[in-house]
Structures are given as C-alpha cells and as structure tokens.
Amino acid sequence: MFARLVLYAGFKSPTISLSLNNFKIVRLKHKQMADQSNNQKQLGRIIYTAPEQMVGLVKMIKRLSISTTFISAGLQPFLYPKLIATGSTFAMGFATVTCAGIFVSPLILNWFTKRYVIQLHYDDQQKQFTAKRLNLINRPVTLTYKAQDVQIPDSLGIFTTYTVGTKKQPLFIDPNLVVDLEVYKTMLGFDKPIDLKREHLFEEMRKLKNEQKIR
C-alpha cells in the first residue's frame, strides 16, 4: 500500500505537465510584454517607426553576411593546407584577399546600417530623443540626445538625415513617416530663427522623397 502511494505521488500526468509548461510560457511572454511596455514609457512616446519590410531586409542582409563569415572561417583549416601544397603565390594571395574581404564585410555593413533608425522616441518631460538602432548582431541599441545635439550636414550623404553629438554620429529616418512633425522640426532646429540653409535642406529632402514616390 505504501509503495502504491509513493508511485502515485511521484506520477505526473503528461497533460498536467503540458499545461504547466504552457502556463510558464504564457507567463514569461506577459512578463516580457510588461517589461517592454515599461521600457517604452521610460523612453517616451513614439514619433517615428521604420517600415517593417525595410527593418526585416536589413536584418536578413546582416544575418547573411555574418553566416557567410562563419562558414568561411570554418573552411579555412581545410582550404589553406591545399593552397600551400600547390605552391601558387597567386592562389594564396587571392585566397587571403578574399577571406579578408569576407571577414571585414559584416563590419562595413554594420557601419552603414547602424545609421538606420528603426524607432524614435521623444520624452516630453526631459525634452530628449531616443533613437533605436540595430547593432552588429541585430540587437536593438539606443542613442539618447537632445535637440541642441543635432546638426544638419551641409550635404546629405548616404543614409544620413542628421548627425548627433560632437562625434557627429549620422542617423537616417524617413521624414514622411514621422507622426509628430512639430517635434521633428524642433529636433532639427526649424523652430529657431529662419536659417536659409536649413530651410533649403529641408525642402531638398522633401523633393527627393516626392521624386522617389513618383518613380
């Protein structure tokens, strides 16, 4: 009788175990959503969100670049001994240059794509902006700044709408997707006395966006 009770106490129904696992997963998801919501409140309201298709494309290209680098690194121990055995200087040099390019390409790609702002927040109390971007491994990172830290370059470069800070970190957003243009103008300094250069650049950005839509 005692043995039966022990067996019964130690027995776990598969249905109950599955239900408990599902409950844990749901609870974890709710916790993650709550943490994300609290984080959003701390950063302020969202005034810009990049298109999901573009964000997905950027992530896919970076994943492809990093995976190609790992595959190339895994082939090196097998490839180089065969090239050394051939004794061809040209083959060795070509392989070295090719491998160096493959290893450097994710860093170059990240140098361009880290300018792409996937979400822009504005804190009305602190009067500060927080730009979310993707790092080398597609993890979101934040950059916090104020309107006085923003500069508009004399000429618009690739993936550059404005720069931030003394290091002039370039950032890119699509003005047509900004939901609060007044805050956006404040960030760029258009609420200050009229600066013909700034107004010209702003109109130039508008024209470029309209031309792209027409095409």
N, C-alpha and C positions, 0 to 999 in steps of 0.2 A: 504493500500500500504506500509506504513512504517513497519507494522508488518511482511509483507511478506519479506521485505528486511532484517529485523533483523533475521528472521528464516533462510533466505538464507545465511546470513553472518555467522551465528552460525553453519550451517550444514557442516559436514565434511564427505567426501566420504570415505567409507571403503577401497576402492582401493588406494586412496591417502595416507591414514593413514598407510596402509600396506607398501606402497613404502617408506614412510618417515622412518618407523621403520627399514626396510631392509637397507636403506641408512645409518642410525645411526649405525647399527650392522657392516656393511662393513667398515665404517669409524673407528669404535673402533678397529676392527681387524687390519686394516692398521696401526693404531697408536701403537698397541701392538707390531706388527711386526717391526715397525721402532724403537721403544724403545729397543726391544730385539737385533736388529742389532747394534744399538749404543753401547749397553752393551757389545756385543761380541767384537766390535772394541776396547773398553776400556780395556778389559781383554787380548787382543792379539789373535793371531791365534790359531786355534785348532790343537793340535798334538795328541790327543787321544780321542776316543769316545767309551764308553762301548756298548756292544751289546744291542739292544733294547729289545730283548727277556729276557735277564738277568735283565735289569732295570725294565721291566714290572713284572717279577716274584718277585723281591724284594719288589716292591710297593704293589703287591697283598698280599704277606705274611704279611706285616706290617699292611695293612688295615684289614685283617682277625684277626690279633692279637688285634688291637685296638677295633674293633667291638665286639669281644668276651669279652673284658674287660668291655665295656659299658653295654652289655647285662647282664653280671654277676653282675655289680653294681646295675642295675635296679631290679634284682631278690632278692637282699639282704633283703630289708624290708619285703618281703613275706616269705623268706626261714628261716631266723633266729628265728622268733617267734615260728614256728613249731618245730624247733630243740630244742629250750629251753623248749617247752612244753613236749617233750619226756623225758627230764631229762637225756639223754645219754651223758656222758662226751666224750666218743669215737666219737660219731657223731659230737659233737660240735668241737672237736679238728680237726677231719678230714676236716670238712667244712671250718674251719679257715685257715688251711694249704693250702687247695685247692684254696680258694679265694685269699690268699696272693700270691700264685704262678701265678694266672691269672692276678693279678694287676701288678706284677713285670715283667712278660714275655715281654711286649712291650718295657720296658726299657732295658732288657737284649738283646733283638733282635736288638734294635737300637744301642746298644753298639758295636755289631758286624757289622751291615750293614753300619754304618756311616764311616767305613773304605773304603767302595766300592766307588771308584771314577767313576762318570758317564761321566765326561768330564774334560780334562786337557788342559789349555791354556798356551801359552808362549808369553810374551811381549818382543820382540827383543830389544826395546829401554831401558826398565827398567831392562832387564835381570832377570825377575821374572816369576814364575809359579803361576797359579791359578787353584786349584782343586775344582771341583763342586761335592758336595755330597748331600745326602738326609737326612733331619732331622727326628724327631720323627713322624711328620705328612706329610711326603713325600714332603716337600718343599725344593727346591734346596738352599743350603748354600755354601759359598765359603771359601776357605782357601788359602791365598796368602803367598808365601815363595820364597826364593832364593836357588841356588844350595848349598851354604855353610850351609844352614839349614838342609840339607838332610843327614841322616845317614842310613847305611845298617846294620841290625841286624846280629849278629853272626849266629843265626839260624832262618830260615824262619818259622814264625808261621802261624796260620790260618788267612787268609785274610790280609796278611802283605807282601808287596813287599819292602817297605822302611818306615822310620819314619821321622818326621819333627819336628824341634824345640827342645827346652830344655825339654819339657814335653814328647818328643818322641811320637807324635801322629802317630799311624800306619795308612798307606794308602795302598790300593791294586789296581793295574792296571795290565792288560794283556800286556806284552811286545810285543806280536805278533801283536797287534792292533795299536801300536804306528806308526804314519806316518812319523815322523822325528826322526830316531834313533840317529843321531848326537846330537841333543838337549837332547834326553833321556839319552845318555851316559854322557853328560855334567852335567845333573841333578844328576846322581848317582856318579859322580866324576871319571868316567873312562877316562876322558881326562887328568887327572893328572898322575904323575909318576906311573908306574905299581905297583899295590898292589896285591900280590898273593891271599890274602884272598878275595878281591873284585872280582877278575877275576874268582876265584873258585865259588863264589856265583852266579855270572852272568851265568857261564856255567851250574851250577846246576839248575837254573831257566829255562834255555833253554831246558835241558834234560827232566825236569819234564813236560814242555809243549809239547815236542815231544812225550813223552810216553803217555800222555793223548790223543793226536791225533791218535796214533796208536790203542789205545783201543777203 
